Amino acid sequence: MTQDVFEGLYRAYFGQVYHYLLSRCGDHHLAEELTADTFFRALRSLDRFRGESDPGTWLCAIARNRLADHYRTRQETQPLEELSQLSDRGSADPALAAQRQEEAMTVYARLHQLEEPYKEVFLLRALGELSFRQIGTLFGKTENWACVTYHRARKKLQKEE
């Protein structure tokens, strides 16, 4: 593939890959670093991309592996609590902002209690904004499996209320 094709992929999928990584790690700087590394690795392996999946799914699979490598090499676990940075802190009403922050922390605490694959599927759909087809492809499963897993995760979260 040519450089133009890669630039097109970069422009089309940068946001999706970045938001996917941000939803998984909750750290803007780490998400930026891993997004850049994801596209670098994609460029190196572009000739091996057979087009059997959506390019966004392929890129998110690379990103997922890069994030796993990052945590594995640092022997860390993913800090879901850091996702609280994503909550709305810019509200004009400090009481409302505090309430939203508290609600967000409650949701993140519940998410932290979810077992896999429910936690990851929920995060990919809710924060990563991936389609069920893309999520299924990432896990090597069907679109229906991703949809069912997501809805089961929602039910598990609602039961804890």
C-alpha positions in Angstrom: 0.0 0.0 0.0 1.1 3.5 -0.6 1.8 6.3 1.8 -1.4 8.0 0.7 -3.4 4.9 1.7 -1.7 4.9 5.1 -2.4 8.6 5.6 -6.0 8.0 4.8 -6.2 5.3 7.4 -4.5 7.5 9.9 -7.0 10.4 9.3 -10.0 8.1 9.3 -9.2 6.0 12.3 -6.9 8.1 14.6 -9.9 9.2 16.7 -11.3 5.7 17.1 -8.0 4.2 18.1 -7.2 7.1 20.5 -10.7 6.9 22.2 -10.4 3.1 22.4 -7.1 3.4 24.2 -8.3 6.3 26.4 -11.4 4.2 27.4 -9.1 1.4 28.5 -6.3 3.3 30.3 -7.9 6.6 31.3 -4.6 8.4 30.8 -4.5 11.0 27.9 -0.7 10.9 27.6 -0.5 7.1 27.6 -3.4 6.9 25.1 -1.5 9.4 22.8 1.7 7.5 23.1 0.1 4.1 22.4 -1.9 5.5 19.5 1.2 6.7 17.8 2.9 3.3 18.5 -0.2 1.5 17.1 0.0 3.4 13.8 3.7 2.9 13.6 3.2 -0.9 14.0 0.4 -0.8 11.6 2.6 0.9 9.0 5.3 -1.8 9.5 2.7 -4.5 9.0 0.5 -2.9 6.4 1.6 -5.4 3.7 0.2 -8.2 5.9 -3.2 -6.7 6.3 -5.5 -8.9 4.2 -8.6 -6.7 4.5 -10.6 -9.5 6.1 -11.8 -7.2 8.9 -12.6 -3.5 9.1 -9.4 -1.4 9.3 -10.6 0.2 12.5 -11.0 -3.2 14.1 -7.5 -4.3 12.9 -6.0 -1.1 14.4 -7.9 -1.5 17.7 -6.6 -5.0 17.9 -3.1 -3.7 17.5 -3.8 -1.0 20.1 -5.2 -3.6 22.5 -2.1 -5.7 22.2 0.1 -2.6 22.7 -1.8 -1.7 25.9 -1.5 -5.2 27.2 2.3 -5.1 26.5 2.5 -1.8 28.3 0.9 -3.1 31.4 2.7 -6.4 31.2 6.2 -4.9 31.0 5.4 -2.5 33.9 3.6 -5.3 35.9 0.7 -2.9 36.4 -3.0 -3.5 36.3 -5.3 -1.2 34.4 -6.4 1.7 36.7 -10.1 2.0 36.1 -10.3 4.6 38.8 -8.4 7.0 36.5 -11.3 7.0 34.2 -12.9 9.5 36.5 -10.9 12.1 34.6 -13.5 11.6 31.8 -16.3 12.9 33.9 -17.7 16.4 33.5 -15.7 18.7 35.7 -16.3 21.9 33.8 -19.8 22.4 35.1 -20.7 25.9 36.3 -22.5 24.5 39.3 -19.9 23.0 41.7 -22.6 20.9 43.5 -23.7 19.4 40.3 -20.1 18.7 39.3 -19.4 17.0 42.6 -22.6 14.9 42.3 -21.5 13.8 38.7 -18.0 13.0 40.0 -19.5 10.9 42.8 -21.8 9.1 40.4 -19.0 8.5 38.0 -16.8 7.0 40.8 -19.7 4.7 41.8 -20.0 3.4 38.2 -16.3 2.9 37.9 -16.2 1.0 41.2 -19.0 -1.2 39.9 -17.2 -1.7 36.6 -14.0 -2.6 38.4 -16.0 -5.5 40.1 -17.2 -6.9 36.8 -15.3 -10.0 35.6 -13.9 -10.3 32.1 -15.0 -10.2 29.3 -18.0 -8.2 30.6 -15.8 -5.3 31.8 -13.9 -4.9 28.6 -16.9 -5.3 26.3 -18.8 -2.7 28.3 -15.9 -0.3 28.1 -15.4 -0.8 24.4 -19.0 -0.1 23.7 -19.8 2.6 26.1 -16.5 4.6 26.1 -14.7 3.3 23.1 -17.8 3.7 20.9 -17.0 0.5 19.0 -19.7 -1.3 17.1 -20.8 -4.8 18.2 -19.2 -6.2 15.0 -15.9 -4.5 15.9 -16.0 -5.8 19.5 -16.8 -9.3 18.3 -13.9 -9.2 15.8 -11.5 -8.1 18.6 -12.4 -11.1 20.7 -12.6 -13.5 17.7 -16.4 -13.9 18.4 -19.6 -13.0 16.6 -21.4 -9.6 16.6 -24.2 -11.3 18.4 -21.8 -12.5 21.2 -20.6 -9.0 21.7 -24.2 -7.6 21.9 -25.3 -10.3 24.4 -22.1 -9.8 26.5 -22.6 -6.0 26.6 -26.3 -6.3 27.7 -25.4 -8.9 30.3 -22.7 -6.5 31.6 -25.4 -3.7 31.8 -27.7 -6.0 33.7 -24.9 -6.9 36.2 -24.2 -3.2 36.7 -27.9 -2.5 37.2 -28.3 -5.3 39.7 -25.7 -3.7 42.0 -27.7 -0.4 42.3 
